[in-house]
Amino acid sequence: MIHRKAGYALILSATMLTAACGGGGSSGSSDNPSDGGPSPTPQSTAVAGPLDTVQTAVTSTVFVPLVSATSGTPLQPVLLCANGIATRNLLDIADAFANGLATPSTLLTTAPAQAQAAVRALVGNLSGLLTSLNGTQTCLGGSDAPGTAVPTTNPLAGTPLAALGEQLLPVLLSASQQLAPGAGGNVAPLSAVQLAGIVEQLSAAFSSAVGSLPSEVLTAPIVGGSLVTVDDALAQLASLTSLAASGGTPQALATAFQTLAESVIDNLLTKVLPVANLQDLAGGGAPTDLVATFQAAVATLTAGLGTSPTTPLPANPLSGAGFEALTGVINQLVTALPTALAGTSGLSPLAAALDQVETLLGSLLGIVGGNTGGGSGSGCLLGFLGLCPP
């Protein structure tokens, strides 16, 4: 644990130089979206579709508590962006194409029309992700929110995360120009081919940037999980929109839709919510593989989408078998996070926050300084989840 924490500080120490005051979490923000700033409360869905219930459930069950617990810290804007991009924009776009499968003969006209506003919001929130990582601004909401302007210069220049800005900014600028209102304030409708092209370019740029980041960044709790989640989801969305644009069969589209939904929900519940980090710290001797448990539950939840993509998921999608431990994980984290993250400001607040989260995860498992505090999981608070080290 100690060497990993040192890695976070080394990799990210230069990343937050512009957020040296006040924790860097809400600079430029407003509680009132009409003021041009983001609401600190994550929203769930804007495009009505079969994934609405799971979008709402993940937002209310996972993100609202975590965003509240990280208030005023550098992690809050990153969590808001993760929710805005993955839970809202990407799943809203997927919902638009799932809706189109109700009448496959008109999908190439109805789905792009529904999806276009969500693609525009996605571009804005990806811009917000860049500025959230340097602590100056966060994401502005979901598919019906005004987009964050694409930065004119790389907000992560001179930091170990610079590749994100270098790779994404040209694509974001091009996409924002294609999606911008024209004369009279009207946005010209884009075809399925045009939307697929935008998504593919965004995915390729994000994937290339993530591939160049140090491994310590991608394994960092919350931040790393957010980047991996967005990367995976963009790739899956690119596959779905490309299939639609090229005349893929309804069955192929349904399968791609199901794969996207499963991948996004998996990552949100195990990587953005740092369950995988807990599992890694607990080690192979832990009685329960909580990551595998959640993944199996998500696979069961989304399995029917591949054959019936227009059927809504259950009203309480995270209340089924396999999700019982979810509330326990969140309760433990949100109880401890406010105290653990107190004072994580200074020249590199994001690095400090990640160090504190890593320490917190270890303390929940009874791990102190890289060792269990007394053997046999002594001091471990997660026995009820089956995660205490042997």
Protein Blocks (a to p, Z undefined) as FASTA:
>chain_A
ZZmmmmmmmmmmmmmmmmmgghlmmgoiafblknopacfbdcfbfcdcfklmmmmmmmmm
mmmmmmmmmgoiaklmmmmmmmmmmmmmmmmmmmmmmmmmmmmmlmmmmmmmmmmmmmmm
mmmmmmmmmmmmnopaccebdfkbccddddfbdfkgoiaklmmmmmmmmmmmmmmmmmpc
cehhiacdddfklmmmmmmmmmmmmmmmmmmpcfklmmpghjlmmmmmmmmmmmmmmmmm
mmmmnopafklmmmmmmmmmmmmmmmmmmmmpmmlmmmmmnommlmbdfklmmmmmmmmm
mmmmmmmmmbccdfblmlmghilmmmmmmmmmmmmmmmmmgoiacjklmlmmmmmmmmmm
mmmnopaehiaehijhioiaklmnopacZZ
